[in-house]
Amino acid sequence: MVFVLGALSATAPIAIDLYLPAFPAMADALGTPESRIQLTLTAMMIGMGLGQAVVGPLSDRFGRRRPLLIGMSVFTVVSLLCAVATSADLLIALRFVQGLSGAAGVVVARAVIRDHFAGDDMTRFTAKMMFVTMLAPMLGPIVGAQLIRFGPWPLIFYFMAFLSALSTFLVWRFLPESLPAEERRAMTGREFGSALVTLVRDAHFIAPTIAVLMNFSMLFTYVSTFSFISQNELGASAGFFSLLFAIGTLALLAGNQANMLAINRTRSSSRMIVGMAISLGGVAFLAAVQLMGVANLWTVPIGIAVMMLGCGVVFPNAGAAAMSSQPPQIAGTASAFMGATQMAAGGVMPALATIGGVTLANMTLGVGVYALATAAAVAWTIVVYRRSPVPGIA
């Protein structure tokens, strides 16, 4: 199940950045500026956010397998259509649909985990799955760069279609339905709105969800800006940036695995506190090297790696707390809310952090603000769960 759900959760994210190395070739082939090709990335992010909001409630109504199989099948077909797109506008539209359909793998995977697990068991399983899914952003650009060495840019989208078809087969063959028919619920538009209001008002859900959103905002502010900062401000080559990016991702994975090893020995609240302390320490180190005038390609990555290590600890614990607080009957809706708002945060928060320009100082200020917001949300979560405990979450 770890492998199947990990493959599902990774298929859409790897499709986000797999084709980044091909941007110049795509712009030349389609006769359009690179800025136009960049919109294909934005379109998919928007599609994934909206798709999660739609597919989650559908999975509560029709079960997990049917929406998942339909979504992944559409993703496969659209990937093939992207490979034969003849204009940037058509590719933008197709990538939007790709995001809508690819959201099924992400949102349903979380709901399936909630169907089977709760509390620390859910945290443990989420950590295992994160190890698989976090490899996607690290390997995506590397794999994409190798693919365009052996063929034109459409080869990347054919590869996406292959990965999606493989994931679809794994679901069909190895993932049984996890939401029994008697536990499914159909919601009208009014009931769906009422469910969302209930989730927002439930401090057991919204407090850890805000921690997830702010933690993701920290992470994505770094991910979306460090390519420019490392190359334009710190003088890195494109190859050296790839190495630094891999180090940050490995730090995130290390935090995730350290958290999993500590599950049987410590409380969830203690792990979140330690994770936040580590992240805040990394951000403080980033600020210190800039104030001392020693920010370079060796000191800055140290601060980022420490920050990412802490994020890898906080993320699975906060996510498991939020999902464990809700019954399986609305796990799809809860997962949709978390996923859609997470994608929105990933698009909006980095932009807010760099309104004054994409600089190391602005990035550090942004991740610092989001780190403090995460810490506040973690503190709120701990207070809520100690006042009114949820079984399995300490």
C-alpha positions, 0 to 999 in steps of 0.5 A: 500500500505504501508503494501504490499510494506513494506512486499515486501521490508522486505522479502529479507532483513529478509531472509539475517539474519533470519538463522544466529542463525542456522549457527552452526547447518547447518555446522554440518548437511552439514559437512562443516566449518562455514566459508563455510556456511558464503559464503551463506550470501555473495552469497545472497548479491551479488545476490541481487545487480545484481538482482536489476540491472536487474529487475529495467529496466525490470520493466520499460519495462514490468510494475511493476507487472509482474517482481515482481510476477515472482521474488517473485514466484521464491524466494518462490520456491528457499526457499523451495529448500534451505530447502532440500539442501544436500551440502554447495555448492548447498546452496551457489548457491541457495542463489545466485538465492534467492538474484537475485529473492528477489531483485524484491521486493526491487527494484520494491517497490521503483519504485512503490512509485515513480509512485505514489508520488514525493517530500515530499509526497514520503518522507512521504510514504518512511518513513512509509515503512521504519518503516516496513522494518527496523523491519526486521533486528531487528526481523530476528535473534530473530525469527530464534533463536526461530524457531530452538528451535522447529525444525531443520535448514530447518524450517527457509527456510520453514518459508522464503518460507511462507513469500515470498508466502504471499508477492506474494499473497498480490501483486497479490490481492492488488497491481495494475499495477502502470506504464501504458503501454503507459509510458513503454519504452524498452531499448537496451543495449546501451540505458540502458548504456546511461540511466545510464550515464545520471543518473550519470551526473545528479547532482539532482540524483547522489548527494543525491544517494551518500548521501544514499550510504555513509549513508548506509555505516555508518550503515552497517559498524556498523551492520557488525562489532559490533557483534564481537566488543561487544563480543570479545572486550567489553565482552558482551554475545550473548544475551546482544549483541542482546539487544544492536543491538535492541536498535540501530535499534529502534534508527534508527526507531525513527529517521525515525518517527521523520522525518515523523512528521517534514515533514509538518513543515520543509524543506527537506534540513533542516531535512537532516542538522539536521540528519547529525548534530545528526549523526556526534555528535554520531560519535564524542561521540564514538571517545571521550569515546575511547580517554578518556578510558571509552569505555564500554558496556554502553557508546559505545551504546549511541554513536551508538544510536545517530548516528543511530538516525541521519541516520534514518532522512537522509536516507528517505530524500536523497532517496526521493530527488534522486528518485523524480528527475527522471520521472516515465518512468525510475524510475525502472532503477534509483531504480536499480542503487541506489539499486545495488550500495547500496548493493555494498557499504554495502559489500565493505565499511565495509571491507575497514573500518576494513582492520586493524582488526575488532576493536572498533577504526577501526569501529569508524574511518570508520563510521567517514569517511563515516559520513563526506562523507555523510555530503559532499554529503548532502551539495552538494545536498542542493546546487544543489536543491537550484540552480535548484529546483525540485517540491516538494523538498526544 
